């Protein structure tokens, strides 16, 4: 199950526990043996600690353009932006799209 593998990997790499709440549309081939799929998760325990990584950075929808994304990440950005905007609206108590 991809969800269980993702939760386990985030726990190992970032030291926090997440739950998968959805997946963005589509997949991008990575080489000849892998595909990139993007999960939407919610932190359920702890705070991300980059450990072996350079940085963990929280971004709002309007900040996605500030990152030099890998080419394989770019197909997901429009849907990610829309997902973040809905979450931002819900956090402000404005509800989601009509």
C-alpha positions in Angstrom: 0.0 0.0 0.0 1.6 3.3 -1.1 0.0 5.2 1.9 1.8 3.0 4.5 5.1 3.3 2.7 4.8 7.1 2.5 3.9 7.4 6.2 6.8 5.2 7.2 9.2 7.2 5.0 8.1 10.6 6.3 8.5 9.3 9.9 12.0 8.1 9.1 13.1 11.1 7.2 11.3 14.0 9.0 10.6 12.5 12.5 6.8 13.3 12.4 3.8 11.2 11.7 1.4 12.0 8.9 -1.8 10.6 7.5 -2.6 10.6 3.8 -5.7 12.6 3.1 -5.6 12.5 -0.7 -3.5 12.3 -3.9 -2.9 14.9 -6.6 -3.9 13.8 -10.1 -1.4 12.1 -12.3 2.0 10.5 -12.2 5.4 11.5 -13.7 7.8 8.8 -14.9 11.2 8.9 -13.1 13.6 6.9 -15.3 12.4 3.6 -16.5 11.5 2.0 -13.2 9.8 4.6 -11.0 6.9 7.0 -11.0 6.4 10.2 -9.0 3.0 10.6 -7.4 2.2 13.4 -4.9 0.2 12.8 -1.7 -1.6 15.4 0.4 -0.9 14.7 4.0 -1.8 16.1 7.4 0.7 16.0 10.3 -0.9 14.0 13.2 2.1 13.9 15.6 5.3 15.9 16.0 6.9 18.6 13.9 9.1 18.1 10.7 12.8 18.1 11.5 14.9 18.1 8.3 17.7 16.0 9.9 19.7 14.9 6.9 18.0 17.4 4.6 18.8 21.1 4.1 15.5 22.6 4.8 11.8 22.2 5.5 9.8 25.1 4.4 6.1 25.8 4.6 4.6 27.5 1.5 1.3 29.2 0.9 -0.3 28.9 -2.6 1.1 32.3 -3.7 4.7 31.3 -2.7 5.0 28.2 -4.9 6.6 30.3 -7.7 9.5 31.2 -5.3 10.9 27.7 -5.5 13.2 26.3 -8.2 11.2 23.1 -8.6 12.6 20.0 -10.3 11.1 19.4 -13.8 9.3 16.3 -12.5 7.5 18.3 -9.8 6.2 21.0 -12.2 3.2 19.1 -13.5 1.7 19.0 -10.0 2.0 22.7 -9.2 -1.3 24.0 -10.6 -3.3 21.4 -8.7 -1.2 21.9 -5.6 -1.8 25.6 -5.8 -5.6 25.0 -6.0 -5.4 22.6 -3.0 -3.5 25.0 -0.9 -5.9 27.9 -1.7 -8.9 25.8 -0.6 -7.1 24.9 2.7 -6.1 28.6 3.2 -9.8 29.6 2.7 -11.0 26.9 5.2 -8.4 28.0 7.7 -9.7 31.6 7.4 -13.3 30.4 7.8 -14.4 31.3 4.3 -15.3 27.8 3.2 -14.2 26.0 0.0 -15.2 26.5 -3.6 -18.9 26.8 -4.4 
